[in-house]
Amino acid sequence: MEARSATQPAKVDSGKVSAAPAKEPQSIKPAPKVVAKTKKVAKTAKKSAPVSTAVKPTAAKSTAKKSTAKKSTTAKPGTATKPATAQPEKSKTAPSSDPKPSKQQLARSQKTGELARRVIQTHLLSSIQYKAAVLADRDPEDLHQMRVGLRRLRTAIAVFAPVITRPESISDRRIAKMAKTLGAVRDLDVLQQWFQSYQKQADLSKSERKQLSKLQKQLIKRRKKAFDRVKKLLKGKQFDAFLPTMEPWLNVAFTGPLSDLPVQVLLPDLLLPLVSKLLLHPGWCAATEMKGDQLVPISGLAPEDLDQVIQRHGADLHDLRKRIKQMRYEAEMFEDCFGRTYGNRLKELKAMQTVLGDFQDQTVLSQFLTAELGPQWGKKLPSLAQHFQTQHGKWWQAWQPLQQEYLALDFRQKLRQTFMG
């Protein structure tokens, strides 16, 4: 089972990639000194030009008066008027009537293969770069970021599968196995952090504190064994060959006919299957009832009823959280191709992932407590059992509005339209 820290780390989630194509640097030539040259030309022209006799003296005076009057409206009293400076000749070339393409247009017009290459390379490098820090084992966040990078890499390869060619050596199973090995340590890190935070805040009896101290010692032993497997993985031949295997593949992977198509052509076909998998997930149906022609969440559940719901639907809710997180990873690859509404949907996915993550953290905690203290662990830790039940109610109240929104027929249709672009 997978755990997630209730306290969000200061570091940003690994590897969010912009879909906008990178701009090529351009050489800029220095502009000629046209002002000085123009002054010289104007001065020469003034000396050589003949005086016109067609203008009557009265007209000239009138013109001069108008000119003087116009200047006097802007000049301050008591200040001398500066002589006019000749200006460079304006370009006669008309400005282009074509508007500058927007960020979204640039992102949509790039080749799909180019976007796929950049996304996969980014997540690959973000996974590899944490190797030394993970082996040093000074900050649990390093291991977390490496694991996230591997997950995003796996997701990117799956999303762009229709436009890339992948040999058997680039195995999805291998990437998943590496992420799972890191995940075992991450789960234990989350448990340790949770227990430390809980002990500082909770009003515990002497016997409960003694029991929690024993549990933390067991966590340390478990983590040492799990981390030994991580060291074996990262120092092994397979991991050392991982990057050399990926690099040559990236040079030839994006050569199919679909990879040359603009992103905007394939966007609906890449995104709508992801939306369908999300909306059809059984986790949305937990604690619902039919009203008319649609499902709605059951309101006002008693604490004991809610505990039963979580026990009965815990696996579905956990799997829904994984589906939501994967959907967010997938959709973020195309964020630059869309506007504000699309960005709001991504924020909402993250909020749902957080709420369901709180449920999952408690599920992992319960499993650990059951393994160490037996199924009746609540009798040995009554304060913790009561804390769990209180938190269930708070989290369910936060979850139900999100659940109701995603079950509503009109919202589901709007969601499909958003991802169709």
N, C-alpha and C positions, 0 to 999 in steps of 0.2 A: 504494500500500500504506500501511497505517496503522501508526504506531509508538506506543509507550507507554513512559513513563519508568519505569525500574526503581526509581528513588528516588521514593517517594511524596511529593507536595508537602504543605506544612503546611496549606494551605487545604483546606476540606472540599469534596467534590464538589458541584457546583452544584445547588441547587433541589430538595432533597428535600421533598415536600409532605405534611403531615399530612392524613389522610382525615377526621379528626374535625371536625364542623361548629363554626364559631365561635359562642360564646355571646353573646347580646345583653346589653348592660349594663342593669342594673335600678336604679331609684331606690329608696333605702332611707330610710324615715322614722325619725326618732329615737324611741326607746322612751320612753313617759311615765314620770315619776318615781313609780312605784307604791310604792316602799319607804317613802318619807316619808309618803305619803298613808295607807298602811296603818297606820303607827305611830300617827298621829293618831286614826284610827278605833278602834284597839285601846284607846288611853288613855281615850277618851270612853266606850266600852262598859264599861270596868272601873268607872268612877265611877257609872254609871247602873244597872248590873245589880243586882237584889235578891239578898241572901244566901239561899242555899238552906237549908231546915230539914230536908230529907229525909235528910241525911247525919249519922250519929251521930258524936259527938266522938271515940270510940275509933277509928272507921274513918278519920276524918280524920287522926288522929295516925299510924295505921299507914301511910296513904298518904304522909304527909309523910316518915316515916322511910325508906320505900322510895325515895322521890325523892332524899332526901339521900344515902342509901347509894349510889345509882346515880351521882350526881355526884361523890362522893368517890373513886371508882375512877379518875377521869380528872384531877381537880384536883391540883396539886402542893401539898405541905404548906407552910403559912404564907402562902398566897395567897388573896386574897378571891375569891369566886365572882361573876362578872359576871352582872347581871340578864339574863334572857332577852329577846331582841329579837324583836319580832313580824315574821314573814316575810310576804312578799306572797302573796296567794292564788294557788294553783296553777291553771293553766288546766285547765278541765274537758274541753277538746277532746282527743279520743283521737288519738295519733300515727298517721300514715298507714301502712297495712299494705303499701303498694306499695314495694318496694325501689328505691333510687336506680339509674337505668340506668347500666351500665358504659360505659367509653370505647368498647369494641367495639360495644355496642348502639347508641350514639349515631351512630357512624360508619356502621353498616349501615342505620340508619333514615333517613338523609338522602336527599334526592333525588339521583339519579345525575347529573342536569344541573348541580346545584349543585357537586358534587365536580369534574365535568369543567371547569366554568368556573374554579374556583379553581386547579386544577392547570395549565390552559393559561395563565391570566393570570400565574401565578408564574413559569413557565418563559419566557414572553415577556419579562417585565420583567427577569429575570435575564440574558437575552441582550442586551437593549438597553443596560443600565446600564454595560456594560464598554466601550462604544464609545470614549469619550475616553481611557481607560487603555490600550486596545489601540493607538490611534493614537500615544500618547506613547511606547509601546514601551520602557518601563523594566523591566517584569517579564514574562517569558514566561508566567507563570501566569495573567495577565489574559486573554490570548488563549485559553489552554486553557479557562478557565471560560466564556468566551463561546461557544466551540465546543460545550462540554458542554451549555450552556443551549439552544442551537439543536437539538441532537440530542434532548434531552429534550422540547422543544416538539414536534418532529416525531413523536416516539413517542407523546406524549399525544394529539395529533390523530388518529393512526392507531388507538389503542386505543379512543377514544370516538367513532369514526366512526359506529357504529350509532345514537348518541343525539344527534348534532348535524347541523346542515345547513351545508354548506360551499360557498360560491360558487367560481367558477373563479379569482377574483382571489387567494384564499388557496391558493396553489399549493404542493404538497409538493415539487415540483421546485425551486422558488425557494429554499425553506429548505435543501434538500439541497445546492444549489449554493453557498450562503453557507457552510455548514459545511465543504464540501470545500475552498473557497478558504482558509479558516482552517486546515484540516487540513494543507495543504501546508507552511505555515510551522511548525506544531506538530511535524511529523515531523522537520524540520531542527533545530528546537530540541532535540528528544530526542537526535538524533545528536550534536550539539555537547556536550550535557551528558554523554553516554556516553563520548565520546572523552576529555574532560577528566578524568573520574573514572578511566578506565582508565589513562591516562598517569601519574597520581599513584600508582597502586597497583602497576603492572606493572614487572617488571625487564626493560627493553628495551635492545637494542643501539643504538649511535649511529645506524646506518643506519635502523633502525625508527623511532626518534624523529624523524629527518629526514623520513621518509615520512609519518608521522602529522601532522607540522606542515604539510606540503603539502596533505594531505587536509582539514585544518581550514580552511585558506585557501579551498579550493574550496567548503566548506560555507558560509562567510561570503558568498561571491559568490552562491551559489544562494539563500540566505535573503533577500538584498537584493532579488533579482528577485521572489521569492515574496511578500515583504512589500509591494512596490510594487503588486501585484495586490490585496492586502488593503486598502491605502489607497484604491485606486480604487473598490473595493466599498463601503467604509464612507462615503466622501465622495460617492458617486453618488446619483442621483435615486431609484433603486429602493429603496435601503436607507432613505433619508429618508422614503419613502412607506410603508415597511413597518409601522410602528406606527400611523399614521393609518388604514391599511387594516384592521388587525386590530381596533382599538378598537370601531368601530361593529358589526363582525361579532360580537364577543363579547356584544353587547347583544341579539342576536336568534338566536344560534346554537343555544340550548338550549330550544327551544320545542316539540319533537316529543313524541309520546305516550310514548315510552320514557324521555325525560329526566325525566318526572314520577314514574317508578317508584322505589321505594326501592333503594338500592345492593344490599341483600341479595338482591333478586329477580334481578338481572342478573349477580351476581358469578361464578357458575360459567360462564355463557356468555361472559363477557369474558375469563376467565383460562384455561379449559381449552384453547382453541385455541392459546394461547401455550405451554402445557406440551407439547402435541402437536408443535408445530414444533420445540421444543427436543429432545425425546426421539427424534424421527425424523431428526435431522441426521446425515449420513454421517460427520462428523468423529469421532463416538464409535467408529467401526469401525476407526480407524487402528491397525495392528499388533495385530490380534485374531485369534482362532481359535475354531472351534466346539467346545464340549465338552458333549455331551448335547444339550439343546435351547436352549442359550443361548451368547452370545458372551462370551469372557473375554480379557483382555489377555495378550499373549505376554510372558513374563518372561525375564530374563537375556539381553537383546539385547546383542551386542557393539557397540563404538563405531562400527565401520564400517557395521554393519547399521542402527543407529539413525540415522546420517547419511542412509542411503538412505530410511528411513521418513519422515524430516522432508522430504526433497526430494520424495518421492512424494505425501505427504499434507499438505504445508505449506499449500496453498491451502484445503483442507478444515478444517484446524485453525484457520487464521486466520478463516475464515468462521464456525466454531463459536464462536470467542471473541466475534465481533460479535453472534451470536445470543444468547449467554449475557448479554452486557452489555445488549442490548435487553430481554431477559426481566427482568433485574434492574430496569431503569428502569421497565418496565411494572408489575411486581409491587409496587414500592415505593409506587406511588400508592394501594394498598389495604392498606398494612401495618397501619393502625389498626383495620381490620376483623377482624384475626386475632390469635392468641396467640403464645406463645413458639416453637412448632414452626415456624410460618411465618417468623418472624424468623431462626431458625437456617438455614432454607433460603436466605434472602437472603444471609446471611453466607457460606454455602458457594458460592453463585454468584459472589460477589466474589472468593473464594479461587481458584476455577477461572479466572476472568477474569485474575487476576494471573499465574498460572502460564503460561497460554497467551499472555499479553502478553509474557512474557520470550522465548518462542519467536519471536513476531512482531517484537520489537525486533531480534533477531539476523538475521531474514530481511531486514528493511529495511537493516540494516548490510551484509549480504552483497551485496545488490543495488547499494548505493552503491559498495562496494569493487570489484565487478565492472565497473561503469560507468566508474570512474576508473582502475583498474589492470589490468583484464582478468580473464578467468576463472581465471587462475593467480595471483591476488593472494596466495595463501597462501605462495608462495615468497619474496615480498618482505616479508611480515609473518608469519614462522613462529610467533612467540610468540602473536600474535593468533589464528591458525588453531588452535593447540593449546588456547588458552583457550576458543574456541568449542566444540571437541569435548568438553572437560571439563564445560562448562556444560550441554551437551546431556544428558549422563548425569544430572546433578543434577536438572535440570528434569523429565526423564522419570520419575525416581523419585518426584518430588512429584506428577506428573500421574496415574500409573497407579492409585493407590488411589481417586482421584476418578472416574476413568474406570470402574473396576470397580464402584463403587457405583452409578453411573448406568446401567450395563448390567444390573444384577441385577433380576430380574423382580419380586421382592417390594418392593424399594425404589421401583421405578417406579410400582407400584400405590399405595404409601403417599404418593408425591409427588402423584399425581392426587387422592387423598382430601384431602390438605392444602390444595390450591388450590380444592377444591370447597367448603371451609368447613364 
